C-alpha cells in the first residue's frame, strides 16, 4: 500500500464513528514514512505527506504542517493548508495557533490558490477582529485577483456572523 492509499483508507475510517482503534493503528504503521515524506526533496512527495496528515487526522503532526506552510512549493503549501483545514474543522485552536502564518499567506502569498486556501482555513478559527479587517481589506483591493477578493469577502462575512452568534 502506498502512502496515498493508506491516507485515503485513514480518511474513510475517520469519517465513520467507532474506528478510532483501527485509525490509531494505521497512524502508528505509517508514522515514520509520513515523517520521511514530509522531509523529501520532491515537492510532490512533501505535498502528499502534508495532505495525508489531514486525512489521517494526525494531530501529533501539527509541527510538520507548520513547516508545510513555509514550504518553497506552492503545491506543498496548499496541501498543508488543506490538512490544517481538515484538522481544524473540530478544533478552532489549531487555526488560532497558526493565525499569524495564515494571515500572512492570505495577504502576501504569490499564488492566488494558496491565498484562497489560507482564507478558507481561517474560516475554521475563532472570529478575530484583526483577521476580519485583513480580509475586508483584501476584498476591497481592486488590484487583487477577483477570486481572492471574493473568497476574502465570503470568509470575512462568515467570521462576522460567527462573532455575532456568540
URTA-V144507 format. One record per helix or strand. SS is the DSSP state (H for helix, E for strand). FROM is the first residue (numbers start at 1). TO is the last residue. If there is no record, write none. Layout:
((SS,FROM,TO) (SS,FROM,TO))
//
This chain:
((H,3,15) (H,20,38) (H,43,55) (H,59,69) (H,74,88) (H,92,97) (H,99,108) (H,112,122) (H,129,140) (H,146,165))
//
